[in-house]
Amino acid sequence: MVPRRDKSAAALIGQYTSLALVLPISSVVGGGLGYLVDRVFGTHFLWIAFGILGTAGGIIEVLRQLQRDSDGDAK
């Protein structure tokens, strides 16, 4: 097993700052893609579905990162 190296304070700040931005960015990107698909197909509801999918993807990514971080603390 490879020993785990501790990260510097700057690396941790960058990691958690990016983690805080994942959810809003994924929601906006999902909604934006849905808006573009709505424009192409002439519909008006797909931006909601894509926004929900983007939000779900962001939540999953945040939970995965937090799970990875908490697994190292258990030892």
N, CA, C and O atoms as a Maestro MAE file, in Angstrom:
{
 s_m_m2io_version
 :::
 2.0.0
}

f_m_ct {
 s_m_title
 :::
 protein
 m_atom[300] {
  # First column is atom index #
  i_m_mmod_type
  r_m_x_coord
  r_m_y_coord
  r_m_z_coord
  i_m_residue_number
  s_m_chain_name
  s_m_pdb_residue_name
  s_m_pdb_atom_name
  i_m_atomic_number
  :::
  1 25 0.839 -1.167 0.000 1 A "MET " " N  " 7
  2 3 0.000 0.000 0.000 1 A "MET " " CA " 6
  3 2 0.893 1.241 0.000 1 A "MET " " C  " 6
  4 15 1.878 1.311 0.734 1 A "MET " " O  " 8
  5 25 0.538 2.201 -0.820 2 A "VAL " " N  " 7
  6 3 1.309 3.429 -0.943 2 A "VAL " " CA " 6
  7 2 0.907 4.373 0.185 2 A "VAL " " C  " 6
  8 15 -0.282 4.603 0.403 2 A "VAL " " O  " 8
  9 25 1.897 4.929 0.911 3 A "PRO " " N  " 7
  10 3 1.530 5.865 1.980 3 A "PRO " " CA " 6
  11 2 0.909 7.136 1.410 3 A "PRO " " C  " 6
  12 15 1.298 7.612 0.344 3 A "PRO " " O  " 8
  13 25 -0.041 7.662 2.127 4 A "ARG " " N  " 7
  14 3 -0.760 8.850 1.693 4 A "ARG " " CA " 6
  15 2 0.010 10.103 2.085 4 A "ARG " " C  " 6
  16 15 0.418 10.260 3.236 4 A "ARG " " O  " 8
  17 25 0.206 10.999 1.112 5 A "ARG " " N  " 7
  18 3 0.878 12.261 1.400 5 A "ARG " " CA " 6
  19 2 -0.163 13.304 1.764 5 A "ARG " " C  " 6
  20 15 -1.207 13.409 1.120 5 A "ARG " " O  " 8
  21 25 0.128 14.063 2.790 6 A "ASP " " N  " 7
  22 3 -0.785 15.143 3.179 6 A "ASP " " CA " 6
  23 2 -0.663 16.289 2.192 6 A "ASP " " C  " 6
  24 15 0.425 16.600 1.707 6 A "ASP " " O  " 8
  25 25 -1.783 16.905 1.908 7 A "LYS " " N  " 7
  26 3 -1.810 18.023 0.973 7 A "LYS " " CA " 6
  27 2 -1.539 19.318 1.716 7 A "LYS " " C  " 6
  28 15 -1.819 19.437 2.908 7 A "LYS " " O  " 8
  29 25 -0.995 20.275 1.001 8 A "SER " " N  " 7
  30 3 -0.739 21.579 1.604 8 A "SER " " CA " 6
  31 2 -2.062 22.312 1.816 8 A "SER " " C  " 6
  32 15 -3.096 21.924 1.273 8 A "SER " " O  " 8
  33 25 -2.010 23.369 2.607 9 A "ALA " " N  " 7
  34 3 -3.221 24.151 2.882 9 A "ALA " " CA " 6
  35 2 -3.761 24.787 1.607 9 A "ALA " " C  " 6
  36 15 -4.975 24.861 1.419 9 A "ALA " " O  " 8
  37 25 -2.874 25.244 0.734 10 A "ALA " " N  " 7
  38 3 -3.319 25.858 -0.519 10 A "ALA " " CA " 6
  39 2 -4.015 24.835 -1.411 10 A "ALA " " C  " 6
  40 15 -5.003 25.162 -2.070 10 A "ALA " " O  " 8
  41 25 -3.514 23.608 -1.439 11 A "ALA " " N  " 7
  42 3 -4.149 22.562 -2.245 11 A "ALA " " CA " 6
  43 2 -5.531 22.222 -1.704 11 A "ALA " " C  " 6
  44 15 -6.466 22.018 -2.477 11 A "ALA " " O  " 8
  45 25 -5.666 22.160 -0.396 12 A "LEU " " N  " 7
  46 3 -6.969 21.875 0.200 12 A "LEU " " CA " 6
  47 2 -7.961 23.014 -0.040 12 A "LEU " " C  " 6
  48 15 -9.140 22.767 -0.292 12 A "LEU " " O  " 8
  49 25 -7.489 24.253 0.038 13 A "ILE " " N  " 7
  50 3 -8.361 25.391 -0.232 13 A "ILE " " CA " 6
  51 2 -8.851 25.345 -1.676 13 A "ILE " " C  " 6
  52 15 -10.033 25.565 -1.942 13 A "ILE " " O  " 8
  53 25 -7.956 25.062 -2.594 14 A "GLY " " N  " 7
  54 3 -8.344 24.960 -3.999 14 A "GLY " " CA " 6
  55 2 -9.311 23.826 -4.251 14 A "GLY " " C  " 6
  56 15 -10.255 23.966 -5.027 14 A "GLY " " O  " 8
  57 25 -9.076 22.695 -3.592 15 A "GLN " " N  " 7
  58 3 -9.942 21.532 -3.771 15 A "GLN " " CA " 6
  59 2 -11.356 21.829 -3.275 15 A "GLN " " C  " 6
  60 15 -12.326 21.527 -3.970 15 A "GLN " " O  " 8
  61 25 -11.486 22.407 -2.104 16 A "TYR " " N  " 7
  62 3 -12.814 22.656 -1.552 16 A "TYR " " CA " 6
  63 2 -13.501 23.856 -2.196 16 A "TYR " " C  " 6
  64 15 -14.731 23.919 -2.217 16 A "TYR " " O  " 8
  65 25 -12.739 24.799 -2.717 17 A "THR " " N  " 7
  66 3 -13.344 25.891 -3.469 17 A "THR " " CA " 6
  67 2 -13.954 25.361 -4.760 17 A "THR " " C  " 6
  68 15 -15.068 25.736 -5.127 17 A "THR " " O  " 8
  69 25 -13.227 24.496 -5.440 18 A "SER " " N  " 7
  70 3 -13.777 23.910 -6.664 18 A "SER " " CA " 6
  71 2 -14.982 23.038 -6.347 18 A "SER " " C  " 6
  72 15 -15.920 22.963 -7.140 18 A "SER " " O  " 8
  73 25 -14.965 22.384 -5.206 19 A "LEU " " N  " 7
  74 3 -16.092 21.550 -4.805 19 A "LEU " " CA " 6
  75 2 -17.336 22.400 -4.563 19 A "LEU " " C  " 6
  76 15 -18.454 21.970 -4.847 19 A "LEU " " O  " 8
  77 25 -17.137 23.604 -4.039 20 A "ALA " " N  " 7
  78 3 -18.273 24.499 -3.799 20 A "ALA " " CA " 6
  79 2 -18.867 25.011 -5.107 20 A "ALA " " C  " 6
  80 15 -20.039 25.386 -5.145 20 A "ALA " " O  " 8
  81 25 -18.087 25.034 -6.165 21 A "LEU " " N  " 7
  82 3 -18.564 25.542 -7.451 21 A "LEU " " CA " 6
  83 2 -19.167 24.465 -8.345 21 A "LEU " " C  " 6
  84 15 -19.825 24.787 -9.335 21 A "LEU " " O  " 8
  85 25 -18.956 23.200 -8.017 22 A "VAL " " N  " 7
  86 3 -19.430 22.104 -8.871 22 A "VAL " " CA " 6
  87 2 -20.947 22.120 -9.004 22 A "VAL " " C  " 6
  88 15 -21.465 22.005 -10.115 22 A "VAL " " O  " 8
  89 25 -21.657 22.259 -7.916 23 A "LEU " " N  " 7
  90 3 -23.122 22.168 -7.958 23 A "LEU " " CA " 6
  91 2 -23.765 23.306 -8.749 23 A "LEU " " C  " 6
  92 15 -24.580 23.031 -9.630 23 A "LEU " " O  " 8
  93 25 -23.438 24.564 -8.478 24 A "PRO " " N  " 7
  94 3 -24.090 25.606 -9.279 24 A "PRO " " CA " 6
  95 2 -23.696 25.581 -10.753 24 A "PRO " " C  " 6
  96 15 -24.530 25.848 -11.618 24 A "PRO " " O  " 8
  97 25 -22.451 25.268 -11.046 25 A "ILE " " N  " 7
  98 3 -22.024 25.234 -12.443 25 A "ILE " " CA " 6
  99 2 -22.706 24.099 -13.191 25 A "ILE " " C  " 6
  100 15 -23.148 24.277 -14.326 25 A "ILE " " O  " 8
  101 25 -22.794 22.926 -12.557 26 A "SER " " N  " 7
  102 3 -23.449 21.803 -13.237 26 A "SER " " CA " 6
  103 2 -24.930 22.079 -13.467 26 A "SER " " C  " 6
  104 15 -25.484 21.655 -14.480 26 A "SER " " O  " 8
  105 25 -25.574 22.778 -12.550 27 A "SER " " N  " 7
  106 3 -26.987 23.132 -12.735 27 A "SER " " CA " 6
  107 2 -27.166 24.106 -13.896 27 A "SER " " C  " 6
  108 15 -28.077 23.953 -14.709 27 A "SER " " O  " 8
  109 25 -26.297 25.099 -13.965 28 A "VAL " " N  " 7
  110 3 -26.387 26.098 -15.036 28 A "VAL " " CA " 6
  111 2 -26.080 25.468 -16.395 28 A "VAL " " C  " 6
  112 15 -26.757 25.755 -17.382 28 A "VAL " " O  " 8
  113 25 -25.068 24.617 -16.442 29 A "VAL " " N  " 7
  114 3 -24.718 23.964 -17.708 29 A "VAL " " CA " 6
  115 2 -25.851 23.040 -18.165 29 A "VAL " " C  " 6
  116 15 -26.196 23.025 -19.346 29 A "VAL " " O  " 8
  117 25 -26.426 22.276 -17.244 30 A "GLY " " N  " 7
  118 3 -27.543 21.408 -17.599 30 A "GLY " " CA " 6
  119 2 -28.733 22.199 -18.115 30 A "GLY " " C  " 6
  120 15 -29.335 21.841 -19.128 30 A "GLY " " O  " 8
  121 25 -29.071 23.279 -17.413 31 A "GLY " " N  " 7
  122 3 -30.181 24.122 -17.860 31 A "GLY " " CA " 6
  123 2 -29.897 24.791 -19.193 31 A "GLY " " C  " 6
  124 15 -30.793 24.925 -20.027 31 A "GLY " " O  " 8
  125 25 -28.652 25.213 -19.398 32 A "GLY " " N  " 7
  126 3 -28.271 25.836 -20.667 32 A "GLY " " CA " 6
  127 2 -28.360 24.869 -21.829 32 A "GLY " " C  " 6
  128 15 -28.841 25.223 -22.906 32 A "GLY " " O  " 8
  129 25 -27.897 23.651 -21.611 33 A "LEU " " N  " 7
  130 3 -28.011 22.645 -22.671 33 A "LEU " " CA " 6
  131 2 -29.474 22.332 -22.968 33 A "LEU " " C  " 6
  132 15 -29.859 22.169 -24.126 33 A "LEU " " O  " 8
  133 25 -30.282 22.249 -21.919 34 A "GLY " " N  " 7
  134 3 -31.716 22.026 -22.119 34 A "GLY " " CA " 6
  135 2 -32.367 23.160 -22.882 34 A "GLY " " C  " 6
  136 15 -33.243 22.929 -23.716 34 A "GLY " " O  " 8
  137 25 -31.946 24.384 -22.603 35 A "TYR " " N  " 7
  138 3 -32.471 25.544 -23.331 35 A "TYR " " CA " 6
  139 2 -32.124 25.449 -24.815 35 A "TYR " " C  " 6
  140 15 -32.962 25.714 -25.677 35 A "TYR " " O  " 8
  141 25 -30.877 25.065 -25.102 36 A "LEU " " N  " 7
  142 3 -30.475 24.934 -26.505 36 A "LEU " " CA " 6
  143 2 -31.250 23.821 -27.207 36 A "LEU " " C  " 6
  144 15 -31.648 23.972 -28.362 36 A "LEU " " O  " 8
  145 25 -31.463 22.711 -26.513 37 A "VAL " " N  " 7
  146 3 -32.241 21.614 -27.099 37 A "VAL " " CA " 6
  147 2 -33.688 22.069 -27.307 37 A "VAL " " C  " 6
  148 15 -34.309 21.727 -28.313 37 A "VAL " " O  " 8
  149 25 -34.221 22.835 -26.363 38 A "ASP " " N  " 7
  150 3 -35.569 23.391 -26.531 38 A "ASP " " CA " 6
  151 2 -35.666 24.260 -27.783 38 A "ASP " " C  " 6
  152 15 -36.643 24.187 -28.529 38 A "ASP " " O  " 8
  153 25 -34.649 25.074 -28.002 39 A "ARG " " N  " 7
  154 3 -34.654 25.951 -29.188 39 A "ARG " " CA " 6
  155 2 -34.619 25.136 -30.473 39 A "ARG " " C  " 6
  156 15 -35.287 25.480 -31.449 39 A "ARG " " O  " 8
  157 25 -33.835 24.048 -30.477 40 A "VAL " " N  " 7
  158 3 -33.709 23.230 -31.680 40 A "VAL " " CA " 6
  159 2 -35.022 22.504 -31.984 40 A "VAL " " C  " 6
  160 15 -35.457 22.475 -33.135 40 A "VAL " " O  " 8
  161 25 -35.656 21.920 -30.962 41 A "PHE " " N  " 7
  162 3 -36.849 21.115 -31.182 41 A "PHE " " CA " 6
  163 2 -38.156 21.891 -31.006 41 A "PHE " " C  " 6
  164 15 -39.235 21.337 -31.216 41 A "PHE " " O  " 8
  165 25 -38.071 23.151 -30.627 42 A "GLY " " N  " 7
  166 3 -39.284 23.959 -30.486 42 A "GLY " " CA " 6
  167 2 -40.121 23.589 -29.276 42 A "GLY " " C  " 6
  168 15 -41.333 23.805 -29.278 42 A "GLY " " O  " 8
  169 25 -39.513 23.047 -28.266 43 A "THR " " N  " 7
  170 3 -40.233 22.700 -27.040 43 A "THR " " CA " 6
  171 2 -39.961 23.770 -25.984 43 A "THR " " C  " 6
  172 15 -39.248 24.740 -26.245 43 A "THR " " O  " 8
  173 25 -40.527 23.591 -24.799 44 A "HIS " " N  " 7
  174 3 -40.309 24.570 -23.742 44 A "HIS " " CA " 6
  175 2 -40.177 23.944 -22.360 44 A "HIS " " C  " 6
  176 15 -40.332 24.642 -21.358 44 A "HIS " " O  " 8
  177 25 -39.896 22.655 -22.281 45 A "PHE " " N  " 7
  178 3 -39.812 22.000 -20.985 45 A "PHE " " CA " 6
  179 2 -38.499 21.255 -20.752 45 A "PHE " " C  " 6
  180 15 -38.214 20.845 -19.627 45 A "PHE " " O  " 8
  181 25 -37.708 21.079 -21.791 46 A "LEU " " N  " 7
  182 3 -36.487 20.287 -21.641 46 A "LEU " " CA " 6
  183 2 -35.429 20.976 -20.791 46 A "LEU " " C  " 6
  184 15 -34.579 20.298 -20.214 46 A "LEU " " O  " 8
  185 25 -35.452 22.311 -20.695 47 A "TRP " " N  " 7
  186 3 -34.471 22.992 -19.866 47 A "TRP " " CA " 6
  187 2 -34.640 22.604 -18.399 47 A "TRP " " C  " 6
  188 15 -33.672 22.575 -17.639 47 A "TRP " " O  " 8
  189 25 -35.887 22.306 -18.009 48 A "ILE " " N  " 7
  190 3 -36.132 21.874 -16.628 48 A "ILE " " CA " 6
  191 2 -35.543 20.485 -16.404 48 A "ILE " " C  " 6
  192 15 -34.877 20.244 -15.397 48 A "ILE " " O  " 8
  193 25 -35.789 19.572 -17.342 49 A "ALA " " N  " 7
  194 3 -35.280 18.217 -17.209 49 A "ALA " " CA " 6
  195 2 -33.756 18.188 -17.209 49 A "ALA " " C  " 6
  196 15 -33.145 17.492 -16.398 49 A "ALA " " O  " 8
  197 25 -33.149 18.940 -18.112 50 A "PHE " " N  " 7
  198 3 -31.691 18.975 -18.172 50 A "PHE " " CA " 6
  199 2 -31.111 19.687 -16.947 50 A "PHE " " C  " 6
  200 15 -30.039 19.318 -16.466 50 A "PHE " " O  " 8
  201 25 -31.802 20.687 -16.450 51 A "GLY " " N  " 7
  202 3 -31.365 21.362 -15.231 51 A "GLY " " CA " 6
  203 2 -31.385 20.434 -14.034 51 A "GLY " " C  " 6
  204 15 -30.476 20.457 -13.205 51 A "GLY " " O  " 8
  205 25 -32.428 19.614 -13.946 52 A "ILE " " N  " 7
  206 3 -32.509 18.629 -12.860 52 A "ILE " " CA " 6
  207 2 -31.405 17.595 -12.997 52 A "ILE " " C  " 6
  208 15 -30.782 17.215 -12.005 52 A "ILE " " O  " 8
  209 25 -31.155 17.133 -14.234 53 A "LEU " " N  " 7
  210 3 -30.074 16.168 -14.442 53 A "LEU " " CA " 6
  211 2 -28.711 16.768 -14.101 53 A "LEU " " C  " 6
  212 15 -27.867 16.089 -13.517 53 A "LEU " " O  " 8
  213 25 -28.493 18.017 -14.456 54 A "GLY " " N  " 7
  214 3 -27.237 18.681 -14.113 54 A "GLY " " CA " 6
  215 2 -27.071 18.826 -12.610 54 A "GLY " " C  " 6
  216 15 -25.982 18.614 -12.077 54 A "GLY " " O  " 8
  217 25 -28.150 19.187 -11.927 55 A "THR " " N  " 7
  218 3 -28.110 19.317 -10.475 55 A "THR " " CA " 6
  219 2 -27.832 17.968 -9.819 55 A "THR " " C  " 6
  220 15 -27.044 17.885 -8.876 55 A "THR " " O  " 8
  221 25 -28.470 16.919 -10.311 56 A "ALA " " N  " 7
  222 3 -28.233 15.583 -9.762 56 A "ALA " " CA " 6
  223 2 -26.784 15.159 -9.974 56 A "ALA " " C  " 6
  224 15 -26.163 14.577 -9.085 56 A "ALA " " O  " 8
  225 25 -26.251 15.453 -11.153 57 A "GLY " " N  " 7
  226 3 -24.846 15.133 -11.411 57 A "GLY " " CA " 6
  227 2 -23.908 15.891 -10.490 57 A "GLY " " C  " 6
  228 15 -22.909 15.339 -10.028 57 A "GLY " " O  " 8
  229 25 -24.220 17.154 -10.218 58 A "GLY " " N  " 7
  230 3 -23.409 17.945 -9.302 58 A "GLY " " CA " 6
  231 2 -23.466 17.401 -7.883 58 A "GLY " " C  " 6
  232 15 -22.444 17.330 -7.202 58 A "GLY " " O  " 8
  233 25 -24.650 17.019 -7.437 59 A "ILE " " N  " 7
  234 3 -24.796 16.445 -6.090 59 A "ILE " " CA " 6
  235 2 -24.015 15.154 -5.979 59 A "ILE " " C  " 6
  236 15 -23.345 14.917 -4.974 59 A "ILE " " O  " 8
  237 25 -24.094 14.313 -7.003 60 A "ILE " " N  " 7
  238 3 -23.362 13.042 -6.985 60 A "ILE " " CA " 6
  239 2 -21.862 13.289 -6.912 60 A "ILE " " C  " 6
  240 15 -21.162 12.599 -6.171 60 A "ILE " " O  " 8
  241 25 -21.360 14.251 -7.659 61 A "GLU " " N  " 7
  242 3 -19.932 14.553 -7.642 61 A "GLU " " CA " 6
  243 2 -19.485 15.082 -6.282 61 A "GLU " " C  " 6
  244 15 -18.419 14.709 -5.794 61 A "GLU " " O  " 8
  245 25 -20.287 15.944 -5.670 62 A "VAL " " N  " 7
  246 3 -19.959 16.463 -4.342 62 A "VAL " " CA " 6
  247 2 -19.936 15.325 -3.324 62 A "VAL " " C  " 6
  248 15 -19.021 15.245 -2.504 62 A "VAL " " O  " 8
  249 25 -20.927 14.452 -3.371 63 A "LEU " " N  " 7
  250 3 -20.979 13.323 -2.439 63 A "LEU " " CA " 6
  251 2 -19.802 12.365 -2.644 63 A "LEU " " C  " 6
  252 15 -19.248 11.857 -1.669 63 A "LEU " " O  " 8
  253 25 -19.417 12.113 -3.888 64 A "ARG " " N  " 7
  254 3 -18.266 11.247 -4.150 64 A "ARG " " CA " 6
  255 2 -16.980 11.828 -3.573 64 A "ARG " " C  " 6
  256 15 -16.185 11.112 -2.965 64 A "ARG " " O  " 8
  257 25 -16.782 13.131 -3.767 65 A "GLN " " N  " 7
  258 3 -15.578 13.770 -3.253 65 A "GLN " " CA " 6
  259 2 -15.560 13.747 -1.725 65 A "GLN " " C  " 6
  260 15 -14.521 13.484 -1.119 65 A "GLN " " O  " 8
  261 25 -16.693 14.020 -1.109 66 A "LEU " " N  " 7
  262 3 -16.749 13.989 0.345 66 A "LEU " " CA " 6
  263 2 -16.529 12.574 0.874 66 A "LEU " " C  " 6
  264 15 -15.917 12.391 1.926 66 A "LEU " " O  " 8
  265 25 -17.023 11.584 0.154 67 A "GLN " " N  " 7
  266 3 -16.799 10.189 0.555 67 A "GLN " " CA " 6
  267 2 -15.332 9.829 0.467 67 A "GLN " " C  " 6
  268 15 -14.805 9.165 1.359 67 A "GLN " " O  " 8
  269 25 -14.653 10.263 -0.609 68 A "ARG " " N  " 7
  270 3 -13.211 10.009 -0.750 68 A "ARG " " CA " 6
  271 2 -12.429 10.659 0.381 68 A "ARG " " C  " 6
  272 15 -11.484 10.073 0.909 68 A "ARG " " O  " 8
  273 25 -12.825 11.870 0.750 69 A "ASP " " N  " 7
  274 3 -12.113 12.567 1.817 69 A "ASP " " CA " 6
  275 2 -12.358 11.945 3.174 69 A "ASP " " C  " 6
  276 15 -11.447 11.890 4.002 69 A "ASP " " O  " 8
  277 25 -13.570 11.474 3.419 70 A "SER " " N  " 7
  278 3 -13.869 10.895 4.721 70 A "SER " " CA " 6
  279 2 -13.299 9.494 4.885 70 A "SER " " C  " 6
  280 15 -13.080 9.055 6.014 70 A "SER " " O  " 8
  281 25 -13.048 8.773 3.777 71 A "ASP " " N  " 7
  282 3 -12.444 7.445 3.880 71 A "ASP " " CA " 6
  283 2 -11.018 7.534 4.418 71 A "ASP " " C  " 6
  284 15 -10.581 6.639 5.142 71 A "ASP " " O  " 8
  285 25 -10.301 8.571 4.086 72 A "GLY " " N  " 7
  286 3 -8.940 8.734 4.582 72 A "GLY " " CA " 6
  287 2 -8.896 9.058 6.065 72 A "GLY " " C  " 6
  288 15 -7.894 8.775 6.721 72 A "GLY " " O  " 8
  289 25 -9.951 9.641 6.610 73 A "ASP " " N  " 7
  290 3 -9.978 10.003 8.027 73 A "ASP " " CA " 6
  291 2 -10.324 8.839 8.925 73 A "ASP " " C  " 6
  292 15 -10.078 8.903 10.130 73 A "ASP " " O  " 8
  293 25 -10.892 7.768 8.376 74 A "ALA " " N  " 7
  294 3 -11.339 6.652 9.170 74 A "ALA " " CA " 6
  295 2 -10.185 5.816 9.721 74 A "ALA " " C  " 6
  296 15 -10.364 5.076 10.688 74 A "ALA " " O  " 8
  297 25 -9.012 5.927 9.116 75 A "LYS " " N  " 7
  298 3 -7.882 5.085 9.535 75 A "LYS " " CA " 6
  299 2 -7.190 5.611 10.739 75 A "LYS " " C  " 6
  300 15 -6.222 5.010 11.207 75 A "LYS " " O  " 8
  :::
 }
 m_bond[299] {
  # First column is bond index #
  i_m_from
  i_m_to
  i_m_order
  :::
  1 1 2 1
  2 2 3 1
  3 3 4 2
  4 3 5 1
  5 5 6 1
  6 6 7 1
  7 7 8 2
  8 7 9 1
  9 9 10 1
  10 10 11 1
  11 11 12 2
  12 11 13 1
  13 13 14 1
  14 14 15 1
  15 15 16 2
  16 15 17 1
  17 17 18 1
  18 18 19 1
  19 19 20 2
  20 19 21 1
  21 21 22 1
  22 22 23 1
  23 23 24 2
  24 23 25 1
  25 25 26 1
  26 26 27 1
  27 27 28 2
  28 27 29 1
  29 29 30 1
  30 30 31 1
  31 31 32 2
  32 31 33 1
  33 33 34 1
  34 34 35 1
  35 35 36 2
  36 35 37 1
  37 37 38 1
  38 38 39 1
  39 39 40 2
  40 39 41 1
  41 41 42 1
  42 42 43 1
  43 43 44 2
  44 43 45 1
  45 45 46 1
  46 46 47 1
  47 47 48 2
  48 47 49 1
  49 49 50 1
  50 50 51 1
  51 51 52 2
  52 51 53 1
  53 53 54 1
  54 54 55 1
  55 55 56 2
  56 55 57 1
  57 57 58 1
  58 58 59 1
  59 59 60 2
  60 59 61 1
  61 61 62 1
  62 62 63 1
  63 63 64 2
  64 63 65 1
  65 65 66 1
  66 66 67 1
  67 67 68 2
  68 67 69 1
  69 69 70 1
  70 70 71 1
  71 71 72 2
  72 71 73 1
  73 73 74 1
  74 74 75 1
  75 75 76 2
  76 75 77 1
  77 77 78 1
  78 78 79 1
  79 79 80 2
  80 79 81 1
  81 81 82 1
  82 82 83 1
  83 83 84 2
  84 83 85 1
  85 85 86 1
  86 86 87 1
  87 87 88 2
  88 87 89 1
  89 89 90 1
  90 90 91 1
  91 91 92 2
  92 91 93 1
  93 93 94 1
  94 94 95 1
  95 95 96 2
  96 95 97 1
  97 97 98 1
  98 98 99 1
  99 99 100 2
  100 99 101 1
  101 101 102 1
  102 102 103 1
  103 103 104 2
  104 103 105 1
  105 105 106 1
  106 106 107 1
  107 107 108 2
  108 107 109 1
  109 109 110 1
  110 110 111 1
  111 111 112 2
  112 111 113 1
  113 113 114 1
  114 114 115 1
  115 115 116 2
  116 115 117 1
  117 117 118 1
  118 118 119 1
  119 119 120 2
  120 119 121 1
  121 121 122 1
  122 122 123 1
  123 123 124 2
  124 123 125 1
  125 125 126 1
  126 126 127 1
  127 127 128 2
  128 127 129 1
  129 129 130 1
  130 130 131 1
  131 131 132 2
  132 131 133 1
  133 133 134 1
  134 134 135 1
  135 135 136 2
  136 135 137 1
  137 137 138 1
  138 138 139 1
  139 139 140 2
  140 139 141 1
  141 141 142 1
  142 142 143 1
  143 143 144 2
  144 143 145 1
  145 145 146 1
  146 146 147 1
  147 147 148 2
  148 147 149 1
  149 149 150 1
  150 150 151 1
  151 151 152 2
  152 151 153 1
  153 153 154 1
  154 154 155 1
  155 155 156 2
  156 155 157 1
  157 157 158 1
  158 158 159 1
  159 159 160 2
  160 159 161 1
  161 161 162 1
  162 162 163 1
  163 163 164 2
  164 163 165 1
  165 165 166 1
  166 166 167 1
  167 167 168 2
  168 167 169 1
  169 169 170 1
  170 170 171 1
  171 171 172 2
  172 171 173 1
  173 173 174 1
  174 174 175 1
  175 175 176 2
  176 175 177 1
  177 177 178 1
  178 178 179 1
  179 179 180 2
  180 179 181 1
  181 181 182 1
  182 182 183 1
  183 183 184 2
  184 183 185 1
  185 185 186 1
  186 186 187 1
  187 187 188 2
  188 187 189 1
  189 189 190 1
  190 190 191 1
  191 191 192 2
  192 191 193 1
  193 193 194 1
  194 194 195 1
  195 195 196 2
  196 195 197 1
  197 197 198 1
  198 198 199 1
  199 199 200 2
  200 199 201 1
  201 201 202 1
  202 202 203 1
  203 203 204 2
  204 203 205 1
  205 205 206 1
  206 206 207 1
  207 207 208 2
  208 207 209 1
  209 209 210 1
  210 210 211 1
  211 211 212 2
  212 211 213 1
  213 213 214 1
  214 214 215 1
  215 215 216 2
  216 215 217 1
  217 217 218 1
  218 218 219 1
  219 219 220 2
  220 219 221 1
  221 221 222 1
  222 222 223 1
  223 223 224 2
  224 223 225 1
  225 225 226 1
  226 226 227 1
  227 227 228 2
  228 227 229 1
  229 229 230 1
  230 230 231 1
  231 231 232 2
  232 231 233 1
  233 233 234 1
  234 234 235 1
  235 235 236 2
  236 235 237 1
  237 237 238 1
  238 238 239 1
  239 239 240 2
  240 239 241 1
  241 241 242 1
  242 242 243 1
  243 243 244 2
  244 243 245 1
  245 245 246 1
  246 246 247 1
  247 247 248 2
  248 247 249 1
  249 249 250 1
  250 250 251 1
  251 251 252 2
  252 251 253 1
  253 253 254 1
  254 254 255 1
  255 255 256 2
  256 255 257 1
  257 257 258 1
  258 258 259 1
  259 259 260 2
  260 259 261 1
  261 261 262 1
  262 262 263 1
  263 263 264 2
  264 263 265 1
  265 265 266 1
  266 266 267 1
  267 267 268 2
  268 267 269 1
  269 269 270 1
  270 270 271 1
  271 271 272 2
  272 271 273 1
  273 273 274 1
  274 274 275 1
  275 275 276 2
  276 275 277 1
  277 277 278 1
  278 278 279 1
  279 279 280 2
  280 279 281 1
  281 281 282 1
  282 282 283 1
  283 283 284 2
  284 283 285 1
  285 285 286 1
  286 286 287 1
  287 287 288 2
  288 287 289 1
  289 289 290 1
  290 290 291 1
  291 291 292 2
  292 291 293 1
  293 293 294 1
  294 294 295 1
  295 295 296 2
  296 295 297 1
  297 297 298 1
  298 298 299 1
  299 299 300 2
  :::
 }
}
